[in-house]
């Protein structure tokens, strides 16, 4: 165990945790050098179980023999930085009463064909930029049996620190990768019918039998404000709505995804 006590967040070895932006951590120019930050023991354990490579740990001193003890034992060659509770709280914005931070190497994104090979229910996240929504969609996808998550380039990175935390580590449980902006031909070639979640006059109710009957179905969820582009909607095989009461016009994208995943899950 390589424990180093720090007295300032300006310590040069803490740049991964303190001074690099999400874009710098991601390192698009050299993806193999990309890093993400996992937060809380539960999330870190899920990431380790998924095969992610730890680079450094940061936690309160009391967690070394407490909440983080088993994690440190699993990572014997990884440096562990520790400091006062108040100092670490200034890094995250709240007291680390439950946790520890772990900088980890970003895994290589698989191909679309690879993760969709045996999939029957997938979700396409198109232009969703809120980290909380991304994390919540992944958590619902893992819980409700979605086989893969595909994201367009305009969507938030699932390995953003907050997205990882909100997902409770579900970003490591469901296979995911990036799609090109024009993705519907790709999905059709892989045998998927596409279901665009949108409010249109020609939409079908989410409980329509024809939807559940589809062998391979891809849900398309749009951005928080404007929803899906007209072109995406026009090219979809189905336009799907969730019936609502009290003149409510729509649900938050994370809530809508959970409803869709449950209603149209593949029943064995």
N, C-alpha and C positions, 0 to 999 in steps of 0.2 A: 504494500500500500504506500503510495507516494503522496503524502499529505503535506500541503504547504499553506500556512496561515498567512492571510493577506490583511493589510490594514487600509487599503485604498482600492477603489474600483478602477483607478488609473494604472494598476499593475499591468505591464505589457502582455502577460500571458492570458489576461482576461478579455482580450479584444473580441474573441468569439462571442462572448456574452454581453459585452458592454458597448462596443463602438461600431460594430459592423451592421449595416442596414440589411434588411431582408434580401434585397437585390444582391448585395455583396456576398451574403452567405450562400445564396443560390448559385452564383458564379456561372452565368450562362455561357461565357466564353470558354470555360473549362469545366464542364459539368462533372467530370470525375473528381474534381476538387471541391465540389459543393458541400455545404454543411447545413444542418438544421438544428434547432434547439428543442429538446423534449423537456417538458416540465411536469413535475410530480412523480413520485415513485411508481404509481400505477402505470402511467403512460410510458415511463422509461422501461419498465419490465415488459410491457407489450412490444415495444420497439426492439428490445433485445431478443425476445422470443421470435420476432419476425426476421432476425438475422442482421439488424442494423449494427454498424460498427461504432462503438463509443470512442470519442477523442479526448474528452475532459469532463470532469464533474465539478460542480460548484454547489456547496450546501453549508448550512450552519454546522458548527462544530458538534452540537448535540446529535445531529442526524447521522454522524459518522458511525456511531454505535447504536443508532436507533433506526429511523425509517429507511435510511440509505444503506444499512449494513449489508444486506443481502446483495444489493446492486454493486457495491464496492467489491464484495467477494467474487462476483461474476466478472469483474473488470480489473484484475490484479495489476495490470501494467498501465492503467490509465491514471493520469495525475488527478488528484483531488484537491481542490482549492476551497478553503473555508475561511469564514470571517464572522463578524458580529451580526446579530440579528438585524439591528437597525441599518447597517451598511447594505446588507443583501436586500432588505426591504426597499431601499432606495433604487435598486436595480429593477425590480419587478413591479414596484408600485404598491406592493402589499407585503405583509409579513409572511415569510415562508414557513407557516405553521405546519404545513402538510408535506413540504417538499424539498426537492433538489432539482437542479438544472443539469442537463447533460447535453453537451455538444456532440453531435453524431454525424458521420459521413452520409451524405445523401445517396440512397440506392439508385442504381441505374434504372431509368424508366423502361418498362417492357414495350413491345410493339402492340399496336391495336389488335392485330391478328392473333398475337399470342394470348392476350387476356380474354379475347372474345371466342376463342376456339371452341370451348364447351359451354359457353354462357347461354342462358335463356332469357334472363332479365337483366338489363343494364340501364344505367342512367347517363345521360349527356348533360353536363353542366355548361351552359352557354352564356358567358358573360356575367356570371355571378361573382361579385367582387367583395362582398362582405365576409370577413373571416369567420364570424360567428355562424353565418348561414352555411358556409362551406363545411365547417366542423359538424354542425347539426345534421346536414345532409348525409355526410359520411357515417355518422353514428346511426341514423335511421337505416341507411343502406346495409350496414353490418347486421343490425338487429333483425331486419325484415327480409333477409335473404337475397339481396341484390348481388349479382355475380361479379359486376365490374362497374367502375366509375370512369367515364371519359370526360375530359375537360377541354374546352376550346382555349386558345392562347389568351383571350381577353378575360379569362376567369382567374380568380385568386389562387395562389399556390397552396395546395393542401398541406404542405410542410411549413407554412407560416406558423410561427410559434403559437399564436392564439388559436388558429384553426386546429392545430394538433391537440391543444389543451381542451378545447370545446368538444372535439370528437372523442375524448377520453381514450385516445390511442386507436380509434377505429380506422384511421388512415393507414394503419399497418395491417389491418385485418382484411380489407377489401382490395383486390387488385385495381390499380388505376394507372392511367397514362394520359398523354396529351393527344388531342385530335387536331387536324387542320381546320381552319375556319369553315371551309366547304366540306362538310363531313357526311352529308346524307347519302351520297353515292357510295362512299366507303361502307356505311352500315348496311345499305341494301345489298351490296356485293357479298357481305358476310351473312346474308340471309335474314336480317332483322327488318321488321316493320317498325316504322317510327311513329310515336305518339307525342305530338306537340301539346303541351299543357298551355291552353290559351282560351280566352273568352271570345268566341266567334259564333255567328249565326248558324254555321254548319257544323258546330261541335257536337260530339256525342257525349252522353253522360259516362262518367268513369265506371259505372257499374254495367255498362252495355255488354251483353254476352259476347259480342264479336271481339272485344278486346281481350277478355280472359282466354278466348279460344286460340289466340296467337301462340305459336310455338316459340318464337323468338321476338321479343318486344323491347324496344329502346324508348324510354321516357326522355323527353327533352324539356329541361327546366330552364327558364330564361332569367334575365337580369332582374334585380329587385324593383327597379323603377318602371321601365318601359316594357318589360317582358321580352318575348321573342321577336326577332325581326320578321317582317312580313314574308320575306323569301323563305325563311325556315318553315314558317307555318304553311305556306302554299305548297311546299314540296313534301310535307309530312304525309304519311299514309292515313293518319287519323289526327283530328284536332279534338282534344279531350277537355272537358270541363268538370269541375267538382260542384255539384248542386249545393246551393247555400240558402240560408234563411235570413230573415230580417233585413233584406236588401243589402247584405254584405256583398261587395263586389268581387273580393278576392282574398286569398290567404297569403301569408308570408311564404316565400319560396321554400323554406325549410319545412314548414307545416304542410304545405301542399305536397311536397315530395313524400313525406311520411304517409299521408293518406293514399297516394298513388301506389307506393310500394306495397302497402298492406292489401289494398283492394285487388291489385293485379299481380300479386305474387304468384309464382308457379306452385301449384298444388300437386304434390306427389301422391 
